[in-house]
């Protein structure tokens, strides 16, 4: 096993698209429900573009929601080619919302001058299954070529869940660990098949972050015998940022944000790509809710979720 320390650091609108007028309320936010017979998702355009709920019908929302900071729901950041002070800025601009179908929505954020990027999120709930697809788009607003990677951060409630992802399917296995994270902490699981983080256990320091270069493409959050599985297709032989990590996990204490509620994250990273002026880099993410995840064994969970 290699251990690597890393620093924390064009789509057209369909003809039937329309500005939605069916705004509703969820957790104090105004937004839009996407529903089928098995699941429902809630997205907002302001103050920022986010998906702040994805749950089984009548079930519990695993996503963290908070009005005191921007780290909530599902958001889009980027690497260039490492994390920098502009990484989160495109996702901090207000957006417009457009219905592109009965269960689909398009959020287009205002251009962010500091990063030179404009964020689009195209969100679609499957007609029958508890599957949510998000296309994260980052448009290059500058007159020069950029090299960036898209980064989907799924902010989860840390009170009673565990993050899990499989190692690579070949013989190579890379464990990424960020500074101030102790790999021997009780909440970190390094098994033969699975890398896991128990969010129920507070980090020894203010926060912890781990990851790996898994080629399986998915990472999941398990709580109450339910999984939120997040998948971004792995691209073979591509260059990935910050040590090659394709999936990462983050856990915090309340000290990180001045006593505000703590949160966790399961994160998917896309490959670094050259982005020409005026073009858009797209990354597609699939979120799936899976019930009947029994026990408390990350090794068994990986076997079950690989089969899904």
matplotlib code that plots the C-alpha trace (Angstrom):
import matplotlib.pyplot as plt

x = [0.0, 1.3, 0.4, 0.4, 0.0, -1.9, -2.4, -6.1, -6.3, -22.4, -25.7, -28.8, -32.1, -34.9, -37.7, -40.2, -38.1, -39.8, -39.1, -40.8, -43.4, -44.0, -41.6, -42.1, -40.3, -37.9, -35.9, -36.4, -35.3, -37.4, -36.9, -38.3, -39.3, -38.6, -40.7, -41.5, -43.3, -40.2, -38.1, -37.9, -35.3, -35.3, -33.1, -32.6, -31.3, -30.7, -28.8, -26.7, -27.4, -27.7, -29.5, -30.5, -32.6, -32.6, -34.6, -36.8, -40.5, -41.4, -37.8, -35.1, -32.9, -29.2, -27.9, -26.8, -28.8, -27.7, -28.3, -25.2, -22.6, -22.4, -21.3, -24.5, -26.4, -24.7, -22.5, -19.9, -16.3, -13.2, -9.5, -7.0, -5.1, -5.1, -7.6, -7.3, -9.1, -11.4, -12.4, -15.7, -16.6, -18.7, -21.0, -21.5, -23.3, -27.2, -28.7, -31.7, -33.9, -35.7, -37.9, -36.6, -39.1, -41.5, -38.7, -35.8, -34.4, -31.6, -29.8, -27.5, -25.4, -24.3, -20.7, -18.0, -15.4, -12.9, -12.5, -13.6, -16.1, -19.8, -21.6, -24.5, -26.3, -28.7, -30.7, -32.9, -34.9, -35.5, -39.1, -39.4, -36.3, -34.6, -31.9, -30.9, -28.5, -26.6, -24.6, -22.1, -20.9, -18.1, -17.9, -14.6, -15.3, -11.7, -9.8, -7.3, -7.1, -7.7, -6.8, -9.4, -11.3, -14.9, -15.5, -18.9, -19.2, -22.1, -22.5, -24.0, -25.4, -22.6, -24.7, -25.3, -23.6, -20.5, -18.7, -17.4, -15.6, -13.8, -10.1, -8.9, -9.8, -6.1, -3.2, -2.3, -3.8, -3.3, -4.4, -4.5, -4.3, -4.4, -2.3, -3.6, -5.4, -4.2, -4.6, -4.8, -7.9, -10.7, -13.1, -10.9, -11.2, -8.5, -9.8, -8.8, -11.7, -13.0, -11.8, -14.3, -14.9, -17.2, -18.7, -20.3, -16.8, -15.4, -11.9, -9.0, -8.2, -10.6, -11.1, -10.0, -9.8, -8.9, -9.3, -8.1, -7.6, -10.4, -11.4, -14.8, -16.2, -18.4, -18.5, -21.4, -22.9, -24.6, -27.2, -30.2, -29.8, -29.9, -27.1, -26.7, -24.4, -22.7, -21.0, -18.8, -17.4, -13.7, -11.6, -8.7, -5.2, -6.5, -4.7, -6.6, -5.7, -4.2, -2.4, -4.8, -7.8, -11.1, -13.1, -12.5, -14.2, -14.2, -15.3, -15.3, -15.9, -18.0, -14.8, -14.1, -17.0, -17.1, -19.3, -21.8, -23.1, -20.5, -20.9, -19.3, -18.7, -18.5, -16.8, -16.3, -13.5, -13.4, -10.2, -8.2, -9.2, -8.1, -10.9, -10.9, -12.4, -16.2, -16.4, -18.0, -16.5, -19.2, -19.1, -22.0, -22.9, -25.4, -26.9, -28.8, -30.7, -30.5, -32.4, -31.8, -28.1, -27.7, -25.0, -22.1, -19.3, -17.8, -16.3, -19.8, -21.2, -18.7, -19.7, -23.4, -23.0, -20.6, -23.5, -26.0]
y = [0.0, 3.5, 6.3, 9.7, 13.0, 15.7, 19.3, 20.3, 22.9, 23.1, 22.3, 23.9, 24.3, 22.0, 23.7, 22.8, 24.3, 26.9, 29.0, 27.1, 28.8, 25.8, 26.9, 25.1, 25.2, 22.7, 23.4, 27.2, 27.2, 27.9, 25.4, 22.7, 19.1, 16.3, 13.2, 9.7, 6.9, 5.8, 8.9, 12.6, 15.3, 19.0, 21.6, 25.3, 28.1, 30.7, 31.6, 29.1, 26.1, 23.0, 19.7, 19.7, 16.6, 13.2, 10.6, 7.5, 8.5, 8.9, 8.3, 10.2, 12.7, 11.9, 15.3, 17.9, 21.2, 24.4, 28.1, 29.4, 28.4, 27.3, 23.7, 21.9, 19.7, 18.6, 21.3, 21.6, 22.7, 22.4, 21.7, 23.8, 21.4, 21.6, 23.1, 26.9, 29.9, 30.0, 26.3, 27.0, 30.3, 29.2, 27.4, 30.6, 32.5, 32.7, 30.7, 30.7, 27.6, 26.1, 23.1, 20.9, 18.0, 16.6, 15.4, 17.5, 20.9, 23.1, 25.5, 28.1, 30.2, 33.7, 33.8, 34.0, 36.6, 35.5, 32.0, 32.8, 29.9, 29.6, 26.6, 24.7, 21.8, 19.6, 17.5, 14.5, 12.1, 8.7, 8.1, 5.0, 4.3, 6.1, 7.4, 11.0, 12.1, 15.4, 16.9, 19.3, 21.9, 24.4, 26.9, 28.7, 32.4, 33.5, 33.9, 31.3, 27.5, 26.1, 22.7, 21.8, 18.9, 18.9, 17.9, 16.8, 17.2, 15.4, 16.9, 14.3, 14.2, 12.7, 11.7, 8.0, 7.0, 5.5, 6.3, 3.4, 2.9, -0.1, -0.1, -0.5, -3.7, -4.3, -5.0, -1.4, 0.2, 3.9, 5.3, 9.1, 10.9, 14.7, 16.5, 16.4, 13.1, 10.1, 6.9, 4.9, 6.7, 4.4, 5.8, 4.9, 1.4, 0.0, -3.4, -5.9, -4.7, -1.4, 2.0, 3.4, 6.4, 6.2, 9.7, 8.9, 9.0, 12.5, 13.2, 13.5, 16.8, 19.4, 17.5, 14.4, 13.7, 10.4, 9.0, 6.6, 6.2, 3.6, 2.7, 1.5, 5.0, 5.0, 6.0, 5.6, 6.7, 4.1, 4.9, 3.0, 0.1, 2.5, 3.6, 6.8, 5.6, 8.3, 7.2, 9.1, 6.9, 6.3, 7.3, 4.9, 6.4, 9.9, 12.4, 13.0, 15.9, 15.8, 12.5, 10.8, 10.5, 9.7, 9.4, 11.2, 11.4, 14.4, 14.5, 17.6, 18.7, 21.8, 23.7, 24.0, 26.4, 28.5, 26.1, 25.6, 22.0, 19.7, 17.8, 15.1, 14.6, 11.8, 13.3, 12.3, 13.8, 13.9, 13.8, 16.9, 18.1, 20.9, 23.5, 26.0, 29.5, 29.4, 25.6, 23.7, 20.7, 18.3, 15.6, 13.2, 11.9, 9.3, 9.1, 5.9, 5.1, 1.5, -0.1, -3.3, -2.7, -4.8, -5.2, -3.0, -4.4, -2.2, -5.3, -6.8, -3.5, -3.2, -6.7, -5.7, -2.3, -3.6, -5.9, -3.0]
z = [0.0, -0.9, 1.6, 0.1, 2.1, 0.2, 1.1, 1.8, -0.3, -23.8, -23.3, -25.0, -23.3, -24.5, -26.3, -23.5, -20.8, -18.6, -15.6, -12.7, -10.6, -8.3, -5.5, -2.2, 1.2, 2.8, 5.9, 5.4, 1.8, -1.3, -4.1, -6.2, -5.6, -8.1, -7.3, -8.4, -6.6, -4.7, -4.1, -4.0, -4.3, -3.4, -5.3, -4.7, -6.9, -4.2, -2.3, -4.2, -6.5, -4.4, -4.0, -0.3, -0.1, -1.7, 0.1, -0.3, -0.3, 3.4, 4.4, 6.0, 4.2, 4.6, 3.4, 5.8, 5.7, 7.4, 6.9, 8.7, 6.0, 2.4, 3.2, 2.8, 0.3, -2.9, -4.5, -7.2, -6.7, -9.0, -8.9, -11.0, -10.8, -7.0, -4.6, -4.3, -2.9, -5.9, -5.9, -4.2, -5.8, -8.8, -6.4, -4.3, -7.0, -7.1, -9.9, -12.2, -12.4, -15.4, -15.6, -18.4, -17.8, -15.3, -13.1, -14.3, -13.5, -14.8, -12.5, -14.0, -11.7, -12.3, -13.7, -11.1, -11.9, -9.4, -10.8, -14.4, -14.4, -14.6, -13.0, -14.4, -12.6, -14.7, -12.3, -13.3, -11.1, -12.8, -13.8, -11.5, -9.5, -6.6, -8.9, -9.3, -12.0, -11.8, -14.7, -13.2, -15.8, -15.5, -18.4, -19.1, -19.2, -19.7, -23.0, -22.2, -21.9, -18.4, -17.0, -14.3, -12.8, -11.5, -7.9, -6.5, -2.7, -1.0, 2.5, 4.8, 8.3, 10.4, 13.4, 12.6, 9.4, 7.8, 4.5, 2.5, -0.9, -2.5, -3.2, -6.8, -8.5, -9.6, -7.3, -6.7, -3.6, -2.6, 0.7, 0.6, 3.9, 4.5, 7.2, 10.8, 10.1, 12.1, 10.0, 13.3, 14.5, 15.6, 13.0, 10.0, 8.5, 6.3, 5.3, 2.5, 0.3, 1.8, 3.0, 5.4, 7.8, 10.7, 11.0, 14.4, 15.9, 16.4, 14.8, 17.2, 15.7, 14.3, 11.1, 9.1, 5.4, 3.6, 0.1, -2.5, -6.3, -6.6, -10.2, -9.1, -9.4, -6.4, -2.7, -0.3, 2.9, 5.0, 7.7, 9.2, 6.7, 3.8, 1.4, -0.5, -3.3, -5.4, -8.7, -11.2, -13.9, -13.6, -16.6, -17.2, -17.6, -16.9, -14.6, -11.4, -9.0, -5.5, -5.5, -7.9, -5.6, -7.3, -4.0, -0.7, 2.7, 5.1, 8.8, 11.0, 14.5, 15.5, 16.1, 12.4, 11.9, 15.1, 17.0, 14.1, 13.6, 12.2, 9.0, 6.9, 3.2, 0.6, -2.5, -6.2, -8.3, -12.1, -14.2, -15.1, -18.5, -20.9, -21.2, -24.0, -23.8, -24.0, -23.6, -20.7, -18.8, -17.8, -15.2, -14.7, -11.2, -10.3, -6.8, -5.9, -2.7, -1.7, 1.3, 3.1, 3.8, 7.0, 9.6, 10.5, 8.3, 5.5, 3.9, 3.5, 2.4, -0.5, -1.7, -1.7, -3.3, -6.0, -7.0, -7.3]

ax = plt.figure().add_subplot(projection="3d")
ax.plot(x, y, z, "-o")
ax.set_aspect("equal")
plt.show()
